Amino acid sequence: MTIELIFKIGAVGIIVSLLNQVLKHSGREDQAYLVSLAGLIIVLSWIIPNVYELFQLINRLFSM
């Protein structure tokens, strides 16, 4: 995991929270929920390959 990925996750978090607040204050709670869900899916799609790589590394380490 690089520092670049951490900054991207932070940027998505900031954008999603701002959009969430704007949509909630304008009375669109359903769309705010969908924006939060979309942000979660985006971040998970970035993290899952790194978690898979970590499990592969641990598997190789203990299969010696």
SULRAJO-V168755 format. One line per field, one symbol per residue. burial: b if it has 16 or more other C-alpha atoms within 10 Angstrom, else e. A space follows every 50 residues. Layout:
burial: ???
This chain:
burial: eeeeeeeebeebbeebbebbeebeeeeeeeebeebbeebeeebeeeeeee eeeeeeeeeeeeee
